[in-house]
Amino acid sequence: MPARRLPSWAWVSGLTVGAVAGVAVLAVQAEQGPRPTAAAARPGPSASASAQPSAAPTQSRPAAVPDGSGTGRRIVYSLGERRIWLVDASDSARRTFTVWPGTVDPDPGTYTVGTRTDATTGSDGVEIEHVVYFAAKSGVNIAFSAAVDGSSPPPAASGVQTGGIRMKTSDGSALWTFGTAGTTVAVVE
């Protein structure tokens, strides 16, 4: 008696069910994984949500890495200066740039890059890329990202909590390359 072949729809259905089950298992594992936490966090005043960084720096030399931001390879984010430094293992700034923070600021302290997402839609409806999550506060995830179209975010509507720290597209690409999972993020005043 010849062997009976399964129809192609049966194969496709079986593969689809297997893929959905695999994604569900990975989602459960991600939910049970480590969450970003602040080490030595101290409450401090948040930067104003209304101020925007200038399109071009007014300084003739790059801003120095803030004192008290730690040592070694790290991302340094200054709440007051609205600026990020990508610092190499020799404590030299490889790159620095201004950013547009959301309405929820992380507390000053030391964090670790956790989840990274290549592209998604921001809470403001803008397509964003190179999303690097490192903290959560008041139920809001805080992450670095860049708008795909290169735009700066509009001011948030009154009462809307956003944790996205946006940057220019080229800066977002540099941070994405530098800020792999496990990279230290130092948040300073």
One Martini backbone bead per residue (centre of mass of N, CA, C, O) as a GRO file, in nm:
protein
  189
    1MET     BB    1   0.094   0.038   0.026
    2PRO     BB    2   0.087   0.357  -0.023
    3ALA     BB    3   0.186   0.651   0.081
    4ARG     BB    4   0.048   0.924   0.238
    5ARG     BB    5   0.002   1.256   0.167
    6LEU     BB    6   0.018   1.565   0.281
    7PRO     BB    7  -0.121   1.844   0.265
    8SER     BB    8  -0.013   2.170   0.251
    9TRP     BB    9  -0.207   2.287   0.467
   10ALA     BB   10  -0.101   2.106   0.697
   11TRP     BB   11   0.184   2.212   0.706
   12VAL     BB   12   0.121   2.512   0.749
   13SER     BB   13  -0.043   2.475   1.008
   14GLY     BB   14   0.178   2.338   1.176
   15LEU     BB   15   0.391   2.567   1.154
   16THR     BB   16   0.215   2.791   1.276
   17VAL     BB   17   0.165   2.664   1.551
   18GLY     BB   18   0.465   2.639   1.625
   19ALA     BB   19   0.535   2.943   1.610
   20VAL     BB   20   0.330   3.044   1.819
   21ALA     BB   21   0.440   2.874   2.052
   22GLY     BB   22   0.727   2.993   2.049
   23VAL     BB   23   0.647   3.288   2.105
   24ALA     BB   24   0.504   3.234   2.374
   25VAL     BB   25   0.749   3.126   2.524
   26LEU     BB   26   0.926   3.381   2.488
   27ALA     BB   27   0.733   3.579   2.629
   28VAL     BB   28   0.738   3.444   2.905
   29GLN     BB   29   1.044   3.465   2.947
   30ALA     BB   30   1.060   3.776   2.928
   31GLU     BB   31   0.871   3.835   3.172
   32GLN     BB   32   1.082   3.668   3.372
   33GLY     BB   33   1.294   3.857   3.344
   34PRO     BB   34   1.488   4.108   3.383
   35ARG     BB   35   1.485   4.424   3.528
   36PRO     BB   36   1.527   4.741   3.548
   37THR     BB   37   1.754   4.902   3.778
   38ALA     BB   38   1.836   5.109   4.041
   39ALA     BB   39   2.150   5.227   4.147
   40ALA     BB   40   2.176   5.468   4.368
   41ALA     BB   41   1.917   5.615   4.384
   42ARG     BB   42   1.813   5.962   4.368
   43PRO     BB   43   1.623   6.200   4.422
   44GLY     BB   44   1.515   6.445   4.175
   45PRO     BB   45   1.493   6.677   3.962
   46SER     BB   46   1.327   6.734   3.681
   47ALA     BB   47   1.312   6.797   3.374
   48SER     BB   48   1.175   6.991   3.164
   49ALA     BB   49   0.928   6.929   2.914
   50SER     BB   50   0.954   7.208   2.735
   51ALA     BB   51   1.233   7.181   2.667
   52GLN     BB   52   1.467   7.221   2.395
   53PRO     BB   53   1.702   7.139   2.198
   54SER     BB   54   1.926   7.233   1.998
   55ALA     BB   55   2.022   7.172   1.677
   56ALA     BB   56   2.292   7.321   1.764
   57PRO     BB   57   2.569   7.354   1.908
   58THR     BB   58   2.730   7.631   2.096
   59GLN     BB   59   2.984   7.486   2.123
   60SER     BB   60   3.331   7.453   2.041
   61ARG     BB   61   3.333   7.213   2.241
   62PRO     BB   62   3.297   6.936   2.385
   63ALA     BB   63   3.137   6.803   2.626
   64ALA     BB   64   3.192   6.696   2.926
   65VAL     BB   65   3.202   6.447   3.125
   66PRO     BB   66   3.042   6.388   3.396
   67ASP     BB   67   3.070   6.395   3.707
   68GLY     BB   68   2.973   6.097   3.862
   69SER     BB   69   2.936   5.866   3.606
   70GLY     BB   70   3.180   5.697   3.636
   71THR     BB   71   3.332   5.407   3.484
   72GLY     BB   72   3.389   5.324   3.181
   73ARG     BB   73   3.176   5.168   2.989
   74ARG     BB   74   2.915   5.406   2.878
   75ILE     BB   75   2.609   5.567   2.934
   76VAL     BB   76   2.539   5.918   2.945
   77TYR     BB   77   2.270   6.095   3.123
   78SER     BB   78   2.157   6.431   3.120
   79LEU     BB   79   1.898   6.601   3.241
   80GLY     BB   80   1.988   6.908   3.230
   81GLU     BB   81   2.138   6.887   2.931
   82ARG     BB   82   2.021   6.689   2.731
   83ARG     BB   83   2.256   6.454   2.729
   84ILE     BB   84   2.484   6.234   2.553
   85TRP     BB   85   2.729   5.979   2.629
   86LEU     BB   86   2.985   5.784   2.471
   87VAL     BB   87   3.181   5.569   2.670
   88ASP     BB   88   3.474   5.432   2.698
   89ALA     BB   89   3.703   5.234   2.872
   90SER     BB   90   3.895   5.513   2.893
   91ASP     BB   91   3.690   5.762   2.948
   92SER     BB   92   3.607   5.841   2.653
   93ALA     BB   93   3.440   6.037   2.437
   94ARG     BB   94   3.294   5.933   2.132
   95ARG     BB   95   3.006   6.073   2.192
   96THR     BB   96   2.782   6.365   2.157
   97PHE     BB   97   2.432   6.459   2.241
   98THR     BB   98   2.123   6.569   2.196
   99VAL     BB   99   1.787   6.562   2.346
  100TRP     BB  100   1.435   6.440   2.373
  101PRO     BB  101   1.245   6.418   2.630
  102GLY     BB  102   1.015   6.306   2.810
  103THR     BB  103   0.792   6.319   3.096
  104VAL     BB  104   0.969   6.073   3.207
  105ASP     BB  105   1.217   6.047   3.440
  106PRO     BB  106   1.484   5.919   3.548
  107ASP     BB  107   1.659   5.842   3.801
  108PRO     BB  108   1.930   5.885   3.942
  109GLY     BB  109   2.175   5.645   3.821
  110THR     BB  110   2.219   5.294   3.771
  111TYR     BB  111   2.200   5.104   3.470
  112THR     BB  112   2.069   4.854   3.234
  113VAL     BB  113   2.060   4.719   2.944
  114GLY     BB  114   1.808   4.541   2.794
  115THR     BB  115   1.594   4.586   2.590
  116ARG     BB  116   1.563   4.558   2.225
  117THR     BB  117   1.425   4.753   1.945
  118ASP     BB  118   1.430   4.817   1.618
  119ALA     BB  119   1.099   4.857   1.576
  120THR     BB  120   0.825   5.100   1.623
  121THR     BB  121   0.560   5.253   1.802
  122GLY     BB  122   0.502   5.523   1.956
  123SER     BB  123   0.296   5.688   2.186
  124ASP     BB  124   0.270   5.923   1.943
  125GLY     BB  125   0.269   5.748   1.652
  126VAL     BB  126   0.566   5.719   1.590
  127GLU     BB  127   0.811   5.597   1.407
  128ILE     BB  128   1.060   5.385   1.551
  129GLU     BB  129   1.414   5.335   1.635
  130HIS     BB  130   1.642   5.209   1.828
  131VAL     BB  131   1.540   5.064   2.101
  132VAL     BB  132   1.661   5.141   2.443
  133TYR     BB  133   1.615   4.980   2.733
  134PHE     BB  134   1.666   5.085   3.108
  135ALA     BB  135   1.378   5.174   3.237
  136ALA     BB  136   1.139   5.234   3.513
  137LYS     BB  137   0.845   5.457   3.582
  138SER     BB  138   0.535   5.461   3.677
  139GLY     BB  139   0.482   5.240   3.435
  140VAL     BB  140   0.723   5.356   3.257
  141ASN     BB  141   0.910   5.319   2.989
  142ILE     BB  142   1.263   5.368   2.936
  143ALA     BB  143   1.400   5.510   2.624
  144PHE     BB  144   1.590   5.502   2.350
  145SER     BB  145   1.535   5.699   2.037
  146ALA     BB  146   1.425   5.719   1.685
  147ALA     BB  147   1.297   5.869   1.426
  148VAL     BB  148   1.260   5.764   1.110
  149ASP     BB  149   1.206   6.073   0.995
  150GLY     BB  150   1.381   6.271   1.208
  151SER     BB  151   1.198   6.378   1.413
  152SER     BB  152   1.072   6.565   1.655
  153PRO     BB  153   0.891   6.579   1.923
  154PRO     BB  154   0.611   6.670   2.034
  155PRO     BB  155   0.443   6.792   2.262
  156ALA     BB  156   0.287   6.672   2.517
  157ALA     BB  157   0.008   6.602   2.633
  158SER     BB  158  -0.174   6.659   2.883
  159GLY     BB  159  -0.091   6.384   3.102
  160VAL     BB  160   0.118   6.248   2.928
  161GLN     BB  161   0.317   5.955   2.946
  162THR     BB  162   0.667   5.962   2.858
  163GLY     BB  163   0.989   5.761   2.796
  164GLY     BB  164   1.111   5.892   2.553
  165ILE     BB  165   1.446   5.935   2.417
  166ARG     BB  166   1.520   6.146   2.173
  167MET     BB  167   1.690   6.139   1.850
  168LYS     BB  168   1.877   6.145   1.609
  169THR     BB  169   1.933   5.913   1.376
  170SER     BB  170   2.248   5.899   1.396
  171ASP     BB  171   2.249   5.875   1.707
  172GLY     BB  172   2.077   5.618   1.723
  173SER     BB  173   2.276   5.436   1.573
  174ALA     BB  174   2.513   5.471   1.771
  175LEU     BB  175   2.365   5.372   2.027
  176TRP     BB  176   2.287   5.092   1.922
  177THR     BB  177   2.579   4.991   1.883
  178PHE     BB  178   2.677   5.056   2.183
  179GLY     BB  179   2.388   4.957   2.337
  180THR     BB  180   2.406   4.683   2.455
  181ALA     BB  181   2.338   4.435   2.634
  182GLY     BB  182   2.459   4.544   2.961
  183THR     BB  183   2.491   4.829   2.944
  184THR     BB  184   2.574   5.110   3.098
  185VAL     BB  185   2.361   5.357   3.271
  186ALA     BB  186   2.414   5.700   3.345
  187VAL     BB  187   2.230   5.908   3.562
  188VAL     BB  188   2.222   6.262   3.571
  189GLU     BB  189   2.149   6.595   3.658
   0.00000   0.00000   0.00000
